[in-house]
Amino acid sequence: MASRHLSRSIAMQSLYEWDFSDKKFDLEKIVEKNIKEFGPGLEDTGFVWQLISGVLKYISKIDKIIEKVAPEWPINQITIVDRNILRIGLYELLFGNKKEVPSKVAINESIELAKSFGGESSGKFINGVLGTVYKEIEVREKKKKEAEEK
């Protein structure tokens, strides 16, 4: 398993555990435990911490985006696994370093996490939400570019 994929997996499992406890447990301790348990060969844990801190920094914005894009699924009705995969994917898509992680890579990685950890329809759900946000970003960037050219 590639180190970035493993890092995403550890971040998702940590966010899942934290979210499952209604955010009562210390997320930092959860991440440290999960790095030891699931990533003993992981040389650089920086990407795990980048994902965790990024999701935490933008969690309220990310959750509002999820609610807007999937209005028939209130945030607390989305499975904990899917909710946290979406949080990671949206963090990477909207707030992450595009040169480091291109948008399509962020989406594909999220779909792979959903297939590995989620339910039968998780991959399609994650793809639908992230794909919709990606299309909105493309439209916004196209309009911005056209405005600059005028």
MARBA-3410 file (N, C-alpha, C, O; in Angstrom, 1 decimal):
150
0.9,-1.2,0.0,0.0,0.0,0.0,0.9,1.2,0.0,1.8,1.4,0.8 ~ 0.7,2.1,-0.9,1.5,3.4,-1.0,1.3,4.2,0.3,0.3,4.1,0.9 ~ 2.3,4.9,0.6,2.3,5.6,1.9,1.2,6.7,2.0,0.7,6.9,3.0 ~ 0.9,7.4,0.9,-0.2,8.4,0.9,-1.5,7.7,1.1,-2.4,8.2,1.8 ~ -1.7,6.6,0.4,-3.0,5.9,0.6,-3.1,5.4,2.0,-4.2,5.5,2.6
-2.0,4.9,2.6,-2.0,4.4,4.0,-2.2,5.6,4.9,-3.0,5.4,5.9 ~ -1.7,6.7,4.6,-1.9,7.9,5.4,-3.3,8.3,5.4,-3.9,8.7,6.5 ~ -4.0,8.3,4.3,-5.4,8.6,4.2,-6.2,7.6,5.0,-7.2,8.0,5.7 ~ -5.8,6.3,4.9,-6.6,5.3,5.6,-6.5,5.5,7.1,-7.5,5.4,7.8 ~ -5.3,5.8,7.6,-5.1,6.1,9.0,-5.9,7.3,9.5,-6.5,7.3,10.5
-5.8,8.4,8.6,-6.6,9.6,9.0,-8.1,9.3,9.0,-8.7,9.7,10.0 ~ -8.6,8.5,8.1,-10.0,8.2,8.0,-10.4,7.4,9.3,-11.4,7.6,9.9 ~ -9.6,6.4,9.6,-9.9,5.5,10.7,-9.8,6.3,12.0,-10.6,6.1,12.9 ~ -8.9,7.3,12.1,-8.8,8.1,13.3,-10.0,9.0,13.4,-10.6,9.2,14.5 ~ -10.4,9.7,12.3,-11.6,10.5,12.3,-12.8,9.8,12.6,-13.7,10.2,13.3
-12.9,8.5,12.1,-14.0,7.7,12.4,-14.2,7.4,13.9,-15.2,7.6,14.5 ~ -13.1,7.0,14.5,-13.1,6.7,15.9,-13.5,7.9,16.8,-14.2,7.8,17.7 ~ -12.9,9.0,16.4,-13.2,10.3,17.1,-14.6,10.7,16.9,-15.3,11.1,17.9 ~ -15.2,10.6,15.7,-16.5,10.9,15.4,-17.5,9.9,16.1,-18.5,10.3,16.6 ~ -17.1,8.7,16.1,-18.0,7.6,16.7,-18.1,7.9,18.2,-19.2,7.6,18.8
-17.1,8.5,18.9,-17.2,8.8,20.3,-17.9,10.2,20.5,-17.8,10.7,21.6 ~ -18.5,10.7,19.5,-19.2,12.0,19.6,-18.1,13.1,19.9,-18.4,14.1,20.6 ~ -16.9,12.9,19.4,-15.8,13.8,19.5,-15.3,14.0,20.9,-14.8,15.1,21.3 ~ -15.6,13.0,21.8,-15.2,13.1,23.2,-13.8,12.7,23.5,-13.2,13.2,24.5 ~ -13.2,11.8,22.7,-11.9,11.4,22.9,-10.9,12.3,22.3,-11.2,13.1,21.4
-9.6,12.2,22.8,-8.5,13.1,22.3,-8.1,12.6,20.9,-7.5,11.5,20.8 ~ -8.4,13.4,19.9,-8.1,12.9,18.5,-6.6,12.7,18.3,-6.2,11.8,17.6 ~ -5.7,13.5,18.9,-4.3,13.4,18.8,-3.8,12.0,19.3,-3.0,11.3,18.6 ~ -4.4,11.6,20.4,-4.0,10.2,21.0,-4.5,9.1,20.1,-3.9,8.1,19.9 ~ -5.7,9.3,19.5,-6.3,8.3,18.6,-5.4,8.2,17.3,-5.1,7.1,16.9
-4.9,9.3,16.8,-4.1,9.3,15.6,-2.8,8.6,15.9,-2.3,7.7,15.2 ~ -2.1,8.9,17.1,-0.9,8.3,17.4,-1.0,6.8,17.6,-0.2,6.0,17.1 ~ -2.1,6.4,18.2,-2.4,4.9,18.4,-2.6,4.3,17.0,-2.0,3.2,16.8 ~ -3.3,4.9,16.1,-3.6,4.3,14.8,-2.3,4.3,13.9,-2.2,3.3,13.1 ~ -1.5,5.2,14.1,-0.2,5.2,13.3,0.6,4.0,13.7,1.1,3.3,12.9
0.7,3.8,15.1,1.4,2.6,15.6,0.8,1.3,15.1,1.5,0.4,14.8 ~ -0.6,1.3,15.2,-1.3,0.0,14.9,-1.3,-0.3,13.4,-1.1,-1.4,13.0 ~ -1.7,0.7,12.6,-1.9,0.4,11.2,-0.8,0.9,10.2,-0.7,0.5,9.1 ~ 0.2,1.7,10.7,1.2,2.1,9.9,2.6,2.0,10.5,3.4,2.9,10.5 ~ 3.0,0.8,10.9,4.3,0.6,11.6,5.4,0.9,10.6,6.5,1.3,11.1
5.2,0.7,9.3,6.3,0.9,8.3,6.2,2.3,7.7,7.1,2.6,6.8 ~ 5.3,3.1,8.1,5.1,4.4,7.5,6.2,5.3,8.0,6.3,5.7,9.2 ~ 7.1,5.7,7.1,8.3,6.5,7.4,7.9,8.0,7.7,8.4,8.5,8.7 ~ 7.0,8.6,6.9,6.7,10.0,7.1,5.2,10.1,7.5,4.3,9.8,6.7 ~ 4.9,10.5,8.7,3.5,10.6,9.2,3.0,12.0,9.0,1.9,12.3,9.4
3.8,12.8,8.4,3.3,14.2,8.1,2.1,14.4,7.4,1.2,15.3,7.7 ~ 1.8,13.5,6.4,0.6,13.6,5.6,-0.6,13.3,6.4,-1.7,13.9,6.2 ~ -0.5,12.3,7.3,-1.6,11.9,8.2,-2.0,13.2,9.0,-3.2,13.5,9.1 ~ -1.0,13.8,9.6,-1.3,15.0,10.5,-1.8,16.2,9.6,-2.6,16.9,10.1 ~ -1.3,16.3,8.4,-1.8,17.4,7.5,-3.3,17.2,7.3,-4.1,18.1,7.3
-3.7,16.0,7.0,-5.1,15.7,6.7,-6.0,15.9,8.0,-7.0,16.5,7.9 ~ -5.5,15.4,9.1,-6.2,15.6,10.3,-6.4,17.0,10.7,-7.5,17.5,11.0 ~ -5.3,17.8,10.7,-5.4,19.2,11.1,-6.2,20.0,10.0,-6.9,20.9,10.4 ~ -6.1,19.6,8.8,-6.9,20.3,7.7,-8.4,20.1,7.9,-9.2,21.0,7.8 ~ -8.7,18.8,8.1,-10.2,18.5,8.3,-10.7,19.2,9.5,-11.8,19.8,9.5
-9.9,19.2,10.6,-10.4,19.9,11.8,-10.5,21.4,11.6,-11.5,22.0,12.1 ~ -9.6,22.0,10.9,-9.6,23.4,10.7,-10.9,23.9,9.9,-11.5,24.9,10.1 ~ -11.3,23.0,8.9,-12.4,23.4,8.0,-13.6,22.6,8.2,-14.5,22.6,7.3 ~ -13.7,21.8,9.3,-14.8,20.8,9.4,-16.2,21.5,9.3,-17.1,20.9,8.7 ~ -16.4,22.7,9.9,-17.7,23.3,9.8,-18.0,23.7,8.3,-19.2,23.5,7.9
-17.1,24.2,7.6,-17.3,24.6,6.2,-17.5,23.3,5.4,-18.4,23.3,4.5 ~ -16.7,22.3,5.6,-16.8,21.0,4.9,-18.2,20.4,5.1,-18.9,20.0,4.2 ~ -18.7,20.4,6.4,-20.0,19.8,6.7,-21.1,20.5,6.0,-22.1,19.9,5.6 ~ -21.0,21.9,5.9,-22.0,22.7,5.3,-22.0,22.4,3.8,-23.1,22.3,3.2 ~ -20.9,22.1,3.2,-20.8,21.8,1.7,-21.5,20.4,1.5,-22.2,20.3,0.6
-21.2,19.5,2.4,-21.8,18.1,2.3,-23.4,18.3,2.3,-24.1,17.7,1.5 ~ -23.8,19.1,3.3,-25.3,19.3,3.4,-25.9,20.0,2.2,-27.0,19.7,1.8 ~ -25.1,20.9,1.6,-25.6,21.6,0.4,-25.7,20.6,-0.8,-26.6,20.6,-1.6 ~ -24.6,19.8,-1.0,-24.5,19.0,-2.2,-25.4,17.7,-2.0,-25.8,17.2,-3.0 ~ -25.6,17.2,-0.8,-26.4,16.1,-0.6,-27.5,16.4,0.4,-27.5,15.9,1.5
-28.5,17.3,0.0,-29.5,17.7,0.9,-30.4,16.7,1.4,-31.0,16.8,2.5 ~ -30.5,15.6,0.7,-31.4,14.5,1.2,-30.7,13.6,2.2,-31.3,12.7,2.8 ~ -29.4,13.9,2.5,-28.7,13.2,3.5,-28.2,14.2,4.6,-27.0,14.7,4.4 ~ -28.9,14.5,5.6,-28.4,15.3,6.7,-27.1,14.7,7.2,-26.9,13.5,7.3 ~ -26.2,15.6,7.6,-24.8,15.1,8.0,-24.8,14.0,9.0,-24.0,13.1,9.0
-25.8,14.1,10.0,-25.8,13.0,11.0,-26.4,11.7,10.6,-26.4,10.7,11.3 ~ -27.0,11.7,9.3,-27.6,10.5,8.8,-26.6,9.8,7.8,-26.9,8.6,7.4 ~ -25.6,10.4,7.5,-24.6,9.8,6.6,-23.7,8.9,7.5,-23.4,9.3,8.6 ~ -23.4,7.7,7.0,-22.7,6.8,7.9,-21.4,7.5,8.3,-20.8,8.3,7.6 ~ -20.9,7.1,9.5,-19.7,7.7,10.0,-18.5,7.5,9.1,-17.7,8.4,8.9
-18.4,6.4,8.5,-17.3,6.1,7.5,-17.4,7.0,6.3,-16.4,7.7,6.0 ~ -18.5,7.1,5.7,-18.7,7.9,4.5,-18.5,9.4,4.8,-17.9,10.1,4.1 ~ -19.1,9.8,6.0,-18.9,11.2,6.4,-17.5,11.6,6.5,-17.1,12.7,6.1 ~ -16.7,10.8,7.1,-15.2,11.1,7.3,-14.4,11.0,6.0,-13.4,11.6,5.8 ~ -14.8,10.1,5.2,-14.1,10.0,3.8,-14.4,11.2,3.1,-13.6,11.8,2.4
-15.7,11.7,3.1,-16.1,13.0,2.4,-15.3,14.1,3.0,-14.9,15.0,2.3 ~ -15.1,14.2,4.3,-14.4,15.3,4.9,-13.0,15.3,4.4,-12.4,16.4,4.1 ~ -12.3,14.1,4.4,-10.9,14.1,3.9,-10.9,14.5,2.4,-10.1,15.3,2.0 ~ -11.8,13.9,1.6,-11.8,14.2,0.2,-12.1,15.7,-0.1,-11.4,16.3,-1.0 ~ -13.0,16.3,0.6,-13.4,17.7,0.4,-12.2,18.6,0.9,-12.0,19.6,0.3
-11.6,18.2,2.0,-10.5,19.0,2.4,-9.4,19.0,1.3,-8.9,20.1,1.0 ~ -9.1,17.9,0.8,-8.0,17.8,-0.3,-8.5,18.6,-1.5,-7.7,19.2,-2.2 ~ -9.8,18.4,-1.9,-10.3,19.0,-3.1,-10.4,20.6,-3.0,-10.1,21.3,-3.9 ~ -10.8,21.1,-1.8,-11.0,22.5,-1.7,-9.9,23.3,-1.0,-9.7,24.4,-1.3 ~ -9.2,22.7,-0.1,-8.3,23.4,0.8,-6.8,22.9,0.7,-5.9,23.5,1.2
-6.7,21.7,0.1,-5.3,21.1,0.0,-4.5,21.7,-1.1,-4.9,22.6,-1.9 ~ -3.2,21.3,-1.1,-2.3,21.8,-2.1,-2.5,21.0,-3.5,-2.2,19.8,-3.6 ~ -3.0,21.7,-4.5,-3.4,21.1,-5.8,-2.2,20.6,-6.5,-2.3,19.6,-7.2 ~ -1.0,21.2,-6.3,0.2,20.7,-6.9,0.7,19.4,-6.3,1.2,18.5,-7.0 ~ 0.4,19.3,-5.0,0.8,18.1,-4.3,-0.2,16.9,-4.5,0.2,15.8,-4.8
-1.5,17.3,-4.5,-2.6,16.3,-4.7,-3.6,16.8,-5.7,-4.4,17.6,-5.3 ~ -3.5,16.4,-7.0,-4.5,16.9,-8.0,-5.9,16.5,-7.6,-6.1,15.5,-6.9 ~ -6.8,17.3,-8.0,-8.3,17.0,-7.6,-8.7,15.6,-8.0,-9.4,15.0,-7.2 ~ -8.4,15.1,-9.2,-8.8,13.8,-9.6,-8.2,12.7,-8.7,-8.8,11.7,-8.5 ~ -7.0,12.9,-8.2,-6.4,12.0,-7.3,-7.1,12.0,-6.0,-7.4,10.9,-5.4
-7.4,13.1,-5.5,-8.2,13.2,-4.2,-9.5,12.5,-4.3,-9.9,11.8,-3.4 ~ -10.2,12.7,-5.4,-11.5,12.0,-5.6,-11.3,10.5,-5.7,-12.0,9.7,-5.1 ~ -10.4,10.1,-6.5,-10.1,8.6,-6.7,-9.7,8.0,-5.4,-10.1,6.8,-5.1 ~ -8.9,8.6,-4.6,-8.4,8.1,-3.4,-9.6,7.9,-2.4,-9.7,6.9,-1.7 ~ -10.5,8.9,-2.4,-11.7,8.8,-1.5,-12.6,7.7,-2.0,-13.1,7.0,-1.1
-12.8,7.5,-3.3,-13.6,6.4,-3.7,-13.0,5.1,-3.3,-13.7,4.2,-2.9 ~ -11.7,4.9,-3.4,-11.0,3.7,-3.0,-11.2,3.5,-1.5,-11.4,2.3,-1.1 ~ -11.1,4.5,-0.7,-11.3,4.3,0.8,-12.8,3.9,1.0,-13.0,3.0,1.8 ~ -13.7,4.4,0.2,-15.1,4.1,0.4,-15.3,2.6,0.0,-16.1,1.9,0.7 ~ -14.6,2.2,-1.0,-14.8,0.8,-1.5,-14.2,-0.2,-0.4,-14.7,-1.3,-0.2
-13.1,0.2,0.2,-12.4,-0.6,1.2,-13.2,-0.6,2.6,-13.3,-1.7,3.2 ~ -13.6,0.6,3.0,-14.2,0.7,4.4,-15.7,0.9,4.4,-16.3,0.6,5.5 ~ -16.3,1.4,3.4,-17.7,1.7,3.4,-18.6,0.6,3.0,-18.2,-0.6,2.9 ~ -19.8,0.9,2.9,-20.9,-0.1,2.5,-20.9,-0.3,1.0,-20.1,0.2,0.2 ~ -21.9,-1.0,0.6,-22.0,-1.4,-0.8,-22.2,-0.2,-1.8,-21.6,-0.2,-2.9
-22.9,0.8,-1.4,-23.1,2.0,-2.2,-22.2,3.2,-1.9,-22.3,4.3,-2.4 ~ -21.3,3.0,-1.0,-20.4,4.1,-0.5,-19.6,4.7,-1.6,-19.5,5.9,-1.7 ~ -19.0,3.9,-2.5,-18.2,4.4,-3.6,-19.0,5.3,-4.5,-18.5,6.4,-4.9 ~ -20.2,4.9,-4.8,-21.0,5.7,-5.7,-21.4,7.0,-5.0,-21.4,8.1,-5.6 ~ -21.7,7.0,-3.7,-22.1,8.1,-3.0,-21.0,9.1,-2.9,-21.2,10.3,-3.1
-19.8,8.7,-2.5,-18.6,9.5,-2.4,-18.3,10.1,-3.8,-18.1,11.3,-3.9 ~ -18.4,9.3,-4.8,-18.1,9.8,-6.2,-19.1,10.9,-6.6,-18.7,11.9,-7.1 ~ -20.4,10.7,-6.2,-21.4,11.7,-6.6,-21.2,13.0,-5.9,-21.3,14.0,-6.5 ~ -20.9,13.0,-4.6,-20.7,14.2,-3.8,-19.5,14.9,-4.3,-19.5,16.1,-4.6 ~ -18.4,14.2,-4.3,-17.1,14.9,-4.7,-17.1,15.3,-6.2,-16.6,16.3,-6.5
-17.8,14.5,-7.0,-17.9,14.8,-8.5,-18.7,16.1,-8.7,-18.3,17.0,-9.5 ~ -19.7,16.3,-7.9,-20.5,17.5,-8.0,-19.7,18.7,-7.5,-19.8,19.8,-8.2 ~ -19.0,18.6,-6.4,-18.2,19.7,-6.0,-17.1,20.0,-7.0,-16.8,21.2,-7.3 ~ -16.5,19.0,-7.5,-15.4,19.2,-8.5,-16.0,20.0,-9.8,-15.3,20.9,-10.3 ~ -17.2,19.6,-10.2,-17.8,20.3,-11.4,-18.1,21.7,-11.1,-17.9,22.6,-11.9
-18.5,22.0,-9.8,-18.8,23.4,-9.4,-17.5,24.2,-9.4,-17.5,25.4,-9.8 ~ -16.4,23.6,-9.0,-15.1,24.2,-8.9,-14.7,24.6,-10.4,-14.2,25.7,-10.6 ~ -14.8,23.6,-11.3,-14.4,23.8,-12.7,-15.2,25.0,-13.3,-14.6,25.8,-14.0 ~ -16.5,25.0,-13.0,-17.4,26.1,-13.6,-16.9,27.4,-13.0,-16.8,28.4,-13.8 ~ -16.7,27.5,-11.7,-16.2,28.7,-11.1,-14.9,29.2,-11.7,-14.7,30.4,-11.9
-14.0,28.3,-11.8,-12.6,28.6,-12.4,-12.7,29.1,-13.8,-12.0,30.0,-14.2 ~ -13.6,28.5,-14.6,-13.8,28.8,-16.0,-14.4,30.3,-16.1,-13.9,31.1,-16.9 ~ -15.4,30.6,-15.2,-16.0,31.9,-15.2,-14.9,32.9,-14.8,-14.9,34.0,-15.3 ~ -14.1,32.6,-13.8,-13.1,33.5,-13.3,-12.0,33.8,-14.5,-11.6,34.9,-14.7 ~ -11.7,32.7,-15.2,-10.7,32.9,-16.3,-11.3,33.7,-17.4,-10.6,34.6,-17.9
-12.5,33.5,-17.7,-13.2,34.3,-18.8,-13.3,35.8,-18.3,-13.1,36.7,-19.2 ~ -13.6,36.0,-17.1,-13.7,37.4,-16.6,-12.3,38.1,-16.7,-12.2,39.3,-16.9 ~ -11.2,37.4,-16.4,-9.9,37.9,-16.4,-9.5,38.3,-17.8,-8.7,39.2,-18.1 ~ -10.0,37.5,-18.8,-9.6,37.7,-20.2,-10.3,38.9,-20.8,-9.9,39.4,-21.8 ~ -11.4,39.4,-20.2,-12.1,40.5,-20.7,-11.5,41.8,-20.4,-12.0,42.9,-20.8
END
